[in-house]
Amino acid sequence: MASDPILALRKQVIASIKSRLALIAGYGSDEAMTQTELAEMLGLSRPRLNLLLRGKAAEFNLESLLRIALTTGLSVRLSLTRPYAND
């Protein structure tokens, strides 16, 4: 089966979100946010946040991931290009 480029894009977005959440939540510090607090901030249920943190890209559509990314303070730029080909 050919690789799914949309799934790959979702995985990239999730990786960026997870990096941002680590900073926001203060993971590793004494005052780290709980998953419940983090889920509430993002407008997600705790089980849904857990799926995100485990990188379950197939469980999210791209629009919902972009909304989460924006909520975390990430900026989103979309660039569409044609593949190189002989025109």
One Martini backbone bead per residue (centre of mass of N, CA, C, O) as a GRO file, in nm:
protein
   87
    1MET     BB    1   0.097   0.036   0.022
    2ALA     BB    2   0.074   0.353  -0.004
    3SER     BB    3   0.155   0.637   0.112
    4ASP     BB    4   0.011   0.886   0.321
    5PRO     BB    5   0.033   1.226   0.298
    6ILE     BB    6  -0.175   1.313   0.515
    7LEU     BB    7  -0.067   1.149   0.749
    8ALA     BB    8   0.212   1.278   0.744
    9LEU     BB    9   0.108   1.562   0.807
   10ARG     BB   10  -0.022   1.498   1.077
   11LYS     BB   11   0.243   1.408   1.214
   12GLN     BB   12   0.382   1.683   1.192
   13VAL     BB   13   0.176   1.841   1.357
   14ILE     BB   14   0.197   1.674   1.616
   15ALA     BB   15   0.494   1.729   1.672
   16SER     BB   16   0.459   2.035   1.710
   17ILE     BB   17   0.253   2.022   1.937
   18LYS     BB   18   0.419   1.857   2.142
   19SER     BB   19   0.645   2.064   2.172
   20ARG     BB   20   0.466   2.294   2.271
   21LEU     BB   21   0.336   2.148   2.517
   22ALA     BB   22   0.595   2.108   2.678
   23LEU     BB   23   0.627   2.411   2.732
   24ILE     BB   24   0.350   2.483   2.851
   25ALA     BB   25   0.340   2.246   3.076
   26GLY     BB   26   0.628   2.188   3.205
   27TYR     BB   27   0.782   1.947   3.160
   28GLY     BB   28   0.989   1.858   3.442
   29SER     BB   29   0.851   2.027   3.643
   30ASP     BB   30   0.697   2.116   3.945
   31GLU     BB   31   0.459   2.288   3.759
   32ALA     BB   32   0.306   2.092   3.598
   33MET     BB   33   0.071   2.009   3.397
   34THR     BB   34  -0.200   1.845   3.356
   35GLN     BB   35  -0.391   1.673   3.141
   36THR     BB   36  -0.653   1.806   3.226
   37GLU     BB   37  -0.559   2.101   3.192
   38LEU     BB   38  -0.469   2.074   2.897
   39ALA     BB   39  -0.738   1.982   2.778
   40GLU     BB   40  -0.899   2.231   2.861
   41MET     BB   41  -0.730   2.439   2.703
   42LEU     BB   42  -0.796   2.278   2.418
   43GLY     BB   43  -1.088   2.139   2.416
   44LEU     BB   44  -1.043   1.851   2.539
   45SER     BB   45  -1.031   1.545   2.613
   46ARG     BB   46  -0.832   1.336   2.776
   47PRO     BB   47  -0.836   1.100   2.571
   48ARG     BB   48  -0.771   1.283   2.326
   49LEU     BB   49  -0.500   1.384   2.428
   50ASN     BB   50  -0.368   1.107   2.449
   51LEU     BB   51  -0.371   1.052   2.146
   52LEU     BB   52  -0.193   1.288   2.071
   53LEU     BB   53   0.058   1.213   2.255
   54ARG     BB   54   0.076   0.924   2.093
   55GLY     BB   55   0.040   0.991   1.772
   56LYS     BB   56  -0.269   0.948   1.656
   57ALA     BB   57  -0.329   1.057   1.347
   58ALA     BB   58  -0.589   0.890   1.250
   59GLU     BB   59  -0.782   1.039   1.481
   60PHE     BB   60  -0.729   1.299   1.299
   61ASN     BB   61  -0.793   1.581   1.153
   62LEU     BB   62  -0.650   1.849   1.012
   63GLU     BB   63  -0.830   2.071   1.128
   64SER     BB   64  -0.806   1.996   1.429
   65LEU     BB   65  -0.497   2.028   1.441
   66LEU     BB   66  -0.490   2.328   1.362
   67ARG     BB   67  -0.654   2.428   1.601
   68ILE     BB   68  -0.460   2.331   1.816
   69ALA     BB   69  -0.213   2.484   1.719
   70LEU     BB   70  -0.338   2.766   1.758
   71THR     BB   71  -0.396   2.734   2.065
   72THR     BB   72  -0.074   2.706   2.129
   73GLY     BB   73   0.057   2.945   1.922
   74LEU     BB   74   0.078   2.854   1.655
   75SER     BB   75   0.165   2.893   1.330
   76VAL     BB   76  -0.003   2.883   1.008
   77ARG     BB   77   0.120   2.751   0.698
   78LEU     BB   78   0.020   2.730   0.355
   79SER     BB   79   0.166   2.528   0.088
   80LEU     BB   80   0.114   2.502  -0.259
   81THR     BB   81   0.247   2.265  -0.497
   82ARG     BB   82   0.383   2.157  -0.773
   83PRO     BB   83   0.517   1.920  -0.919
   84TYR     BB   84   0.771   1.831  -1.089
   85ALA     BB   85   0.738   1.889  -1.445
   86ASN     BB   86   0.646   1.847  -1.761
   87ASP     BB   87   0.457   2.098  -1.937
   0.00000   0.00000   0.00000
